[in-house]
Amino acid sequence: MSYELFGGDKMQSHDIVIIGGGTAGLSAALEARKLGISDIVIIERENELGGILNRYIHDGFTCDDSKEKITGPEYAYKFIKNINEHEISYKLNTTVLSMTKDKVITAVNDEDGLFEINAKAVILASGACDKRKEILEMPMNKAAGIYTAEAVQKFINFHGCMPGKNIIVYGSNDSGLIVSRRITLEGSHVTAVVEKMPYLRGHQENLSECLDYFNIPLLLGYTIKEIKGKNRVEQVTLSKVDKYGNILEGCDISYDCDTIVLSMGLTPENNISKDAGIIMSSSGGPRVDEKLETSIDGIFACGNAVYVHDEVKEVKDDGCIAGRNAALY
């Protein structure tokens, strides 16, 4: 896909361009700067650096230099402080539209308009997004009140808005467990966390701290059969499933609710990689070698853009490897 640039020549050039300003991208930038690369720019679509860390305000993050437990925004702040101290450039509120195999990036923002960047090396650190396929397969209707867990975290933590008062959470991964606790702490009621699998998909520690502590029921082996409501969600019907995911007749349960939160898990954000012709892996992200270089020379990928990691430290380490090898490239 090609885009016509407005306002004449808007081609910029940089040694390293990092797409994504979360843990992986910030770690990569700092590592490359440590190796002497000064011409680095980070492109971030949100209005501040930090990525998904900014949505998680629970104290589940540990500093490298101490055992102190801090929140996601505090963890991000330590990176951002280093970025500013090293005078690493970044563009906020900037959306990358495309990238070619020759490392020409087309992006847009309010300040520069539509512009292009010619990069010597690119690091893809765009993170992950909600699994769209699973969401599209849900038995939806047009009623309001159906959100993803990531959207709810943003509503509550960024904007101070509650999605509803009586809520069903579908999905028992860590994101679903954590958002259930967050909703409860803010005064709304989580009727149950529903999981299609016959087992918990999140960590046992989060089950204890997020559900058991607040007496939130966990229903294993159930799926959403029907969502009722004209303008707003009013009721959800759950069906028991066997170990193969087949619905068992006569085992339905209905709950009144005004909101359904879908926590279907995350998958690498990979549209830019596909458009550039990068070979993809079964994880949903680019296929990379031991240097975290993709199938295109000089384009590296790290963090959740490659595969969804369990720990933020793993994402940070990934970023360091990509930053180091991009600098050497």
N, C-alpha and C positions, 0 to 999 in steps of 0.2 A: 504494500500500500504506500502511495506517495502523497505528500502534502505540499501545497504551495505556500511558500514563505511570504509573509506580508512585510512591507516596509523595507524592501531591498535586502542587501546581504546581511544575514544574521548568523553566519557561521562562527562558532567559537572553537577553540582548540585547548585541550588539556592533556596532561600526561596520563592521569588516572581519573576515570569517572566511575563513581560508585552509585548504583541505583538502589536506593533504600537506606534510610537513616535510623534503622533499629540497631540492636546489639551487634549483629554480624557486620553491618556496614560501618558502624562507628569503630569497631575493633579493627577492621581492615584498614580504615583510613589512618588510624593511629600507628599501626604496624608499618604501613608504607612510609609514613612521615618519619618514623624512627630510622628507616633505612635511607633517609636523605631525599625522598621525593617531596618537593614542596608544592608542585602544581597539581593539586588534588581538588576535586569538587564532588560533593555529595548531593544527590538529587532526592528529595523527599516530598511525597505528595501531601502529607499532612501539614498543619501549621506550626509544628515543632518537631524537633528530633526526638528519638526514643522509641518510635514504633509501637509495637504492641505492649511494651513495658508500661506505657502511660495509662493503660486501661486496668492494670492489675495493682490495686492499692493495698492488697494484703501483704503482710511482712514475711513473704516466703522466699526472699532472695538474700544470699549471703555474700558479703564483700570478700575479695581475695585476701585482703590484708588483715582480716579479723573474722571472728565467728558471729559478729553482730548481724541480726536479722533486720533487713530493711525492706521497704516497699518497692514496687516496680518503678515508680517515678523517681524515687531516691537513687535507685540503682542506675537509672538512665542519666540522672543529673551528674553523676560522677564521670560518665563518659563525655557528656556535653561540655562539662567544665574543662576537661582535657582537650577536647576539640577546639574550643575557643582559645585556650592557652597556647596551643600550637598553631593558631591562626589558619586552621583548615577551612576552606570555603564551603559553603553549602547553600542550596537553593530550596526554600520551603514553598509549600503550596504549588508545587511543580509536578505536572503529570508527564511521564514518558509515553509517547504515542507509538514509537517504533524504534527499531535498531537494525542496522544492516550488518552483514557478515564482515564488512570493512570497518566496523566500529564507528559508524556515523549514527548518532542518536538524535531523534526528533522529539522535542518536548515543548510544552506550553505552560505559561503562567501569566499572571496579570501584569507583571513588571516588564518582562521581555517580549511578551506576545508569543508567537510561534517562532522557534529558533532551532538551530542544529548545533551539535557538538561533535567535533572530530576528535576521538580519543585514541591515544596510543595503546592503552589497556582499559578494559572495562571489568568491573566486579559487579555481578548480579547478586544483590542482597535484598531482594524485594519481599522476602518473607512468605507467609502463607495466607490463604483465604479460606472461607468456609467451603465445605464440599458441596458444590452446587448440584451435582447429579443426585445425591441422596435427598436433598431438599425438594428437587423437582419431582421426585417419585412419591412424595407425601400426598395423601388424599386431601388436597387443599380446597378451600372455597374462597370467595371474594371478601369474606369478613375481615375486618381489621383485628389486630391483636396477635399476629403471628410474627415472631422475631427470631433472629439467630442469637446465640449466647454472646457473640462478639458485639453485636449491635446493642444488646442490653447493657453490657459493661460500659460501652461508650455513652449511652443515654444517662446512666446513673452517675458514673465517675466524672464525665466531662461536662454534662449539661444539667445535672441535678434533677433529672426527670425519671419517674417510675413508669415502667411499661404497663402496669396493671396492678390489681389488688389481690386477685385469686388466680394462682398461676400453676400450670403444669410444665415441668421441664422434661423434655424428651432427649435422652442421651446421658449415660453415666460416665463419660470421660471426665478428666480433671476439670475441663472448662465448664461442664455442666454442673459438677459438684460445687465448684467455687462460685459460680453465678447464683446457685441456689442459696448459699450462705449470704451472699451480698444482698440478694433480694430480701431475705428474712431480716437481716440487720437493719434494713431501711424501712421495715414496718409492713411489708406485704406478706402474703401467706403463700407458701409453696405447698400445694396439696400433696404432690408426690413427684419423685424423679422416676421416670419410666425408661426401661432399657429392654431392647429387643433381644439381646443376647442373654443366655442363661447365667451370665457372670458379670461382675463389675468390670468396667473398662478403665476406670481411673485407679489411682493409688489408694491403698488401704488407709493410709494416713489421712487423705482427704475425705474418705468415707466417714472416718471417726470425727474429724474436726468440722466438717461441713454439713453432714446429714445427721449422724447419731447424736451429736451434741445439741442439735436444735429439734430433735424428734421429727425429722422429715422422712417419710416412708420411702423405701426404694423398692420398686416393682420390677423384678427380673422376668424376662421371657414374655413381655407384652409389647404390642405395637399399636400405633394409632390406626383405628379402623375408619372413624368418621369424625368430622368436625362440624358442629352445628352452630348456627348463628347467622342472622341476616346482615346487619350492619357491623356487628362486633361479635367475636367469639363468645358463645354462651355455654357450650357443653362439648366435651370430647368423649368419644367411646373408644375404649381400649379392648383389644382382643388378645387372648392368650395364644402363643405360638409354640410349635414343637421345636425340637433341636435343629430342624431344617428350615425354620422360618415360616412354616405353613400354619395358617390360622386354624385354631381348634374351635369348632362350632359349639355354641352354648356356654362359652366361658367369657362373655363380654362383661365389662365394667364401665359405667358411665360416671363422669364427674362434671359438676358445674364449675366453670372457670371463665375468666374474661381474657386470659392471655395464655399462649403456648410459646415456650422458649425452646428452640431447636438447637441442640448441641450435637451436631453430627460429626464433629471433628474438622480438622484442617487438612489442606493439601497445598503443595507449593504453588505460588503465583507464577505462572509460566507462559503467559501470552507473549511477552517480549521475546523469550527464548525461542518459542516456536516460529515466530515471525522472522527471526534472524536465521532460521535453518539449522539451529543447534540440535544435535541428536539428543533425544530425551530418554530417560530411564524408566523403569517400572515404578519408581517412587513418585512419579509425576513431575519431577524436576529434571534439570539437565544432567546428562551423564558426564561425570568428571573423573579425572585421574588423581594420582596421589598428590599432585600440586593444586588440586581443585580447579584445573583448567578444563574447559569444555572442549567439544569437538572442533571449535574454531580457535585458532591461535590468538592469544592475547585477550580472550574473554574467559573470565573466571566466575565461579558461582560458589556461594557459601551459605551456611545457616539453613533456615527453613525453606529457602528458595530451592535447595537441593532435595532435602527430605525433612519432615517434621521431627524435630528433636524433642527429647523429654526434659532436658535441663538447659538452663540459660548459659551455664558454663561451657557446654558443648558448642553452643552457637558462637560464643565469644572465641573459643579456640579455633573454630572453623574460619572465623573472620580474620584472625591473625595469620593463619596459613595462606589464605587467599591474598591478603594484603602484602605479605612477604613475597610471594611468588609473582604477583603483579608488579611489584617494585623491581624485582630482578628481571622480569621480562622487559 
